[in-house]
Each structure stands twice: as C-alpha cells, then as structure tokens.
Amino acid sequence: VNRLSIGAQSLADNELRALGRRHTKSDFLHTVRGVIAAGFTNVSADLMIGIPEQTPASFAGTLAGMLALKLPHLSVYGLRVEEGTPFFAQRATLPLPGEDAEAQIWETAVRELTGAGYRHYEISNFALPGSESKHNLRYWLRSPYLGFGPGAHSFFENVRYDTPRDLAGYLAAVKAEKWDSLCQNAHRVGGKEEQDEYVMLRMRLDTGVEEADFIRRFGTGMEQEYGDFSRYISAGFLKRENGHI
C-alpha cells in the first residue's frame, strides 16, 4: 500500500458535527501528520461542498487549511441528499447553502486549487503533476477493477456486479465458498449502452474523448452518433482540440 485517501469533508467542526462525523479538524490534522511521519508521501483528502451550515467563507477557511498541508491530491464532492437517508427525512429543515452559494463555493475550489498548481483532471478530482489517482482513473477509463468486502462493486470483462451489502451474509458466503452468491446483479455492458457509457465517463476527464479512439472502438464518428457539435462548441459547452472532444 503506497497511497492513503483520508475523508476530511470539512475543517469546520460545526460542519463535521452537522454531517454526523465522529472526527474533528484536530483529529484530521493529527492523522495527516501521523501518516506523513510514518513515511507516506502519496496522500489524498476528500472535501465536501453543499453541506449543512457551510458558507462560502467557511469553505474558504477549509480550503486555506488544506492548501497549507500541500497534499498531492484532493477530491471535492458535492453532497447528494438521497432518499432513505437521515438527511432526506430532514431535508425541509437542513441548513444547506443555496444553489448560488454552492456554485460560488465550487468556483472558489476550482480557482484556488488550479491557481495553486493542481490539475483539475476529473470533475471532482485535483492533483499535483504526476499524482493523479490511478484508482479513480480506472473507473473513468473503463479499466477492469475488483471490489472485495460487503457492498463492493466490480467491473471485469465488461460485466458490472456487486457483492452482498450485509457483513454476515458476505462472511457466510465466503465460509461456504458460494462464490456465485458474491457476484450478484451481474450486468454485461455492450452495444449502445457501452458506447454511451464510454462517452459519459470520459467526458468527466479533462482529456475528454479522443475522436479517433471512438471510431476505432465503435466504427462510427461521434457526430454521426450524437449530432452536430457546432452549436455546443460555439456556446462554450464543448471544445474540439487536438483530436479530442
């Protein structure tokens, strides 16, 4: 193991309490100092935006604290209030920043991190040169990966599947060597679905889709499949550079 990813989420203790996190800003900083002292140089941290009690000013403070650590990789994810979660039940009273404030927070993250030398190589991921996450890139490039443990997801030989979410069921299947039961909800990705997935995932990356590679894989051009791009390019939503969209 040569890389650690640590879930900071925020450096404001009131925001961490609102998220239900058990750690504090001090705990996070202690952990980072400890792993660096132990010899880890490839360390990433996760931040969240759009969380309860967060403001543009509080996020600016979190970001300043993170930049002072000079970690080689940072991920910035937006909170999703999903059905079936405690936050969904509280959604009417959650003190969330509004859409405009969240947009301001996001724009601050992109501006400050890229200004500090981080490459914004994927929608939610920022890296100093050479520190892009090989793990994350496997997802976006549709490379095979195997997940182990309850609720893990895998992608192998163009098949997506997951494992049972409950620990007891997972351990029982392992003990009984019922390997098939550990590969549930198997779905083979092919045809138009594979093509659309390829585009959707690569458009998360700053390198986008290489048009020649698309033709090699699918035997057709992107504009033949998705229509004329000129109006999207002129509106600033797409760029065509060096054979990439």
C-alpha positions as CSV (number, residue, x, y, z in Angstrom):
1,V,0.0,0.0,0.0
2,N,1.6,3.3,-1.0
3,R,-1.4,5.7,-1.1
4,L,-3.9,6.8,1.5
5,S,-7.1,8.7,1.0
6,I,-8.5,10.4,4.1
7,G,-12.0,11.7,4.5
8,A,-11.7,15.2,5.9
9,Q,-15.0,16.5,4.4
10,S,-14.5,19.9,6.2
11,L,-12.1,21.7,8.5
12,A,-15.0,23.4,10.3
13,D,-16.0,21.5,13.4
14,N,-19.6,22.7,13.4
15,E,-20.0,21.3,9.8
16,L,-18.5,18.0,10.8
17,R,-21.0,17.7,13.6
18,A,-23.8,18.6,11.3
19,L,-22.7,15.8,9.0
20,G,-22.7,13.3,11.9
21,R,-18.9,12.8,11.6
22,R,-17.1,11.4,14.6
23,H,-13.8,13.3,13.9
24,T,-12.8,16.9,14.4
25,K,-10.5,19.2,12.5
26,S,-7.8,18.4,15.1
27,D,-8.3,14.7,14.6
28,F,-7.9,15.0,10.8
29,L,-4.7,17.1,11.1
30,H,-3.3,14.7,13.7
31,T,-3.9,11.8,11.2
32,V,-2.3,13.6,8.3
33,R,0.8,14.4,10.3
34,G,0.9,10.8,11.5
35,V,0.8,9.2,8.1
36,I,3.4,11.6,6.7
37,A,5.7,10.9,9.7
38,A,5.2,7.1,9.0
39,G,6.6,7.6,5.5
40,F,3.5,8.1,3.3
41,T,4.1,10.7,0.6
42,N,1.1,9.9,-1.7
43,V,-1.8,11.2,0.5
44,S,-5.2,12.4,-0.7
45,A,-8.0,14.0,1.2
46,D,-11.7,14.3,0.4
47,L,-13.7,17.5,0.9
48,M,-17.5,18.0,0.6
49,I,-19.4,21.1,-0.6
50,G,-23.1,21.9,-0.2
51,I,-23.2,20.5,3.3
52,P,-25.2,21.8,6.3
53,E,-24.0,25.1,7.9
54,Q,-21.4,25.6,5.1
55,T,-20.9,29.1,3.7
56,P,-18.5,30.5,1.1
57,A,-16.5,32.0,3.9
58,S,-16.3,28.8,5.9
59,F,-15.3,26.8,2.8
60,A,-12.5,29.4,2.0
61,G,-11.2,28.6,5.5
62,T,-11.3,24.9,4.9
63,L,-9.5,25.3,1.6
64,A,-6.8,27.5,3.0
65,G,-6.1,24.9,5.7
66,M,-6.0,22.1,3.1
67,L,-3.6,24.0,0.8
68,A,-1.3,24.6,3.8
69,L,-0.8,20.8,4.0
70,K,0.4,20.6,0.4
71,L,-1.2,17.2,-0.1
72,P,-0.6,15.9,-3.7
73,H,-4.2,15.1,-4.3
74,L,-7.6,16.5,-3.3
75,S,-11.2,15.4,-4.1
76,V,-14.1,17.7,-3.8
77,Y,-17.6,16.1,-3.9
78,G,-21.0,17.7,-3.7
79,L,-23.4,16.4,-1.1
80,R,-26.3,14.4,-2.5
81,V,-29.3,14.1,-0.2
82,E,-30.5,10.7,-1.2
83,E,-33.8,9.0,-0.4
84,G,-33.7,6.6,2.5
85,T,-31.1,8.6,4.4
86,P,-31.5,10.6,7.6
87,F,-30.8,13.8,5.7
88,F,-33.6,13.1,3.3
89,A,-36.0,12.9,6.2
90,Q,-34.7,16.2,7.5
91,R,-34.4,17.9,4.1
92,A,-37.0,20.6,4.8
93,T,-35.1,21.9,7.8
94,L,-31.5,21.2,6.8
95,P,-29.4,24.4,6.9
96,L,-27.9,23.8,3.4
97,P,-26.3,26.6,1.4
98,G,-28.5,27.6,-1.5
99,E,-27.6,26.8,-5.1
100,D,-26.0,30.1,-5.7
101,A,-23.8,29.8,-2.6
102,E,-22.9,26.2,-3.6
103,A,-21.9,27.4,-7.1
104,Q,-19.8,30.1,-5.5
105,I,-18.1,27.5,-3.3
106,W,-17.4,25.3,-6.2
107,E,-16.0,28.1,-8.3
108,T,-13.7,29.0,-5.4
109,A,-12.5,25.4,-5.2
110,V,-11.6,25.2,-8.9
111,R,-10.0,28.7,-9.0
112,E,-7.9,28.3,-5.8
113,L,-6.8,24.7,-6.5
114,T,-5.8,25.2,-10.1
115,G,-4.1,28.5,-9.1
116,A,-2.1,26.5,-6.6
117,G,-0.8,24.2,-9.3
118,Y,-3.4,21.3,-9.0
119,R,-4.6,19.8,-12.3
120,H,-8.4,19.6,-12.4
121,Y,-8.1,16.3,-14.2
122,E,-11.6,14.9,-13.4
123,I,-14.8,16.6,-12.4
124,S,-14.3,16.1,-8.7
125,N,-10.5,15.4,-8.5
126,F,-7.5,17.7,-8.4
127,A,-3.8,16.5,-8.4
128,L,-0.4,18.0,-8.4
129,P,1.6,16.9,-11.5
130,G,2.1,13.1,-11.5
131,S,-0.2,12.5,-8.6
132,E,-3.4,11.7,-10.5
133,S,-5.2,8.7,-8.8
134,K,-4.6,5.5,-10.8
135,H,-7.5,4.0,-8.8
136,N,-10.0,6.7,-9.8
137,L,-8.8,6.8,-13.4
138,R,-9.7,3.1,-13.8
139,Y,-13.3,4.0,-13.3
140,W,-13.4,6.7,-15.9
141,L,-11.3,4.8,-18.5
142,R,-13.5,1.6,-18.0
143,S,-10.4,-0.4,-17.0
144,P,-11.2,-3.6,-15.0
145,Y,-11.3,-3.5,-11.2
146,L,-12.3,-5.9,-8.5
147,G,-14.0,-4.9,-5.3
148,F,-13.9,-7.1,-2.1
149,G,-16.0,-6.8,1.0
150,P,-19.7,-6.1,1.7
151,G,-21.3,-3.8,-0.9
152,A,-18.2,-3.7,-3.1
153,H,-18.6,-3.1,-6.9
154,S,-16.5,-4.7,-9.7
155,F,-16.1,-4.3,-13.4
156,F,-14.5,-7.2,-15.2
157,E,-14.6,-8.4,-18.8
158,N,-17.3,-5.8,-19.5
159,V,-19.5,-7.1,-16.7
160,R,-20.6,-5.0,-13.7
161,Y,-21.6,-6.7,-10.5
162,D,-21.7,-6.2,-6.7
163,T,-21.4,-8.2,-3.5
164,P,-24.0,-8.6,-0.7
165,R,-24.2,-5.5,1.4
166,D,-24.6,-7.2,4.8
167,L,-21.4,-8.4,6.6
168,A,-23.0,-11.6,8.0
169,G,-24.2,-12.6,4.6
170,Y,-20.9,-11.9,2.9
171,L,-18.9,-13.8,5.5
172,A,-21.3,-16.8,5.4
173,A,-21.0,-17.0,1.6
174,V,-17.2,-16.9,1.9
175,K,-17.1,-19.6,4.5
176,A,-19.4,-21.8,2.4
177,E,-17.3,-21.0,-0.7
178,K,-20.5,-19.9,-2.5
179,W,-18.6,-17.6,-4.9
180,D,-21.5,-17.1,-7.2
181,S,-23.6,-15.5,-4.5
182,L,-20.8,-12.9,-4.0
183,C,-21.2,-11.8,-7.7
184,Q,-24.8,-10.5,-7.7
185,N,-26.7,-8.2,-10.0
186,A,-24.3,-9.1,-12.9
187,H,-24.9,-6.9,-15.9
188,R,-23.0,-7.2,-19.2
189,V,-22.4,-3.8,-20.8
190,G,-22.5,-3.8,-24.6
191,G,-23.8,-2.2,-27.7
192,K,-25.2,1.3,-27.5
193,E,-25.0,1.2,-23.7
194,E,-21.3,0.6,-23.8
195,Q,-20.8,3.4,-26.3
196,D,-22.8,5.9,-24.2
197,E,-21.1,4.8,-21.0
198,Y,-17.7,5.3,-22.7
199,V,-18.6,8.9,-23.7
200,M,-20.2,9.7,-20.3
201,L,-17.2,8.5,-18.3
202,R,-14.5,10.0,-20.5
203,M,-16.3,13.4,-20.6
204,R,-15.7,13.5,-16.8
205,L,-12.0,13.9,-17.6
206,D,-10.1,17.0,-18.8
207,T,-8.8,14.9,-21.7
208,G,-12.4,14.2,-22.9
209,V,-13.0,11.7,-25.8
210,E,-10.3,11.1,-28.4
211,E,-12.3,11.0,-31.7
212,A,-10.0,8.5,-33.4
213,D,-10.3,6.1,-30.5
214,F,-14.1,6.4,-30.6
215,I,-14.1,5.4,-34.3
216,R,-11.7,2.5,-33.6
217,R,-13.9,1.2,-30.9
218,F,-17.3,1.7,-32.3
219,G,-16.8,2.0,-36.1
220,T,-18.5,5.4,-36.4
221,G,-17.9,9.0,-35.6
222,M,-19.1,10.9,-32.5
223,E,-21.1,13.4,-34.5
224,Q,-22.7,10.6,-36.6
225,E,-24.0,9.2,-33.3
226,Y,-24.7,12.3,-31.3
227,G,-25.4,15.0,-33.8
228,D,-23.6,18.2,-34.9
229,F,-21.5,19.6,-32.1
230,S,-21.0,23.1,-33.6
231,R,-23.8,24.8,-31.6
232,Y,-22.4,23.3,-28.3
233,I,-18.9,24.4,-29.3
234,S,-20.0,27.9,-30.1
235,A,-22.0,28.1,-26.9
236,G,-18.9,27.1,-24.9
237,F,-20.2,23.7,-23.6
238,L,-17.7,21.7,-25.7
239,K,-14.2,22.1,-27.1
240,R,-12.5,20.4,-30.0
241,E,-8.8,20.3,-29.5
242,N,-6.0,18.1,-30.9
243,G,-8.5,15.4,-32.0
244,H,-10.3,15.4,-28.6
245,I,-13.8,16.5,-27.7
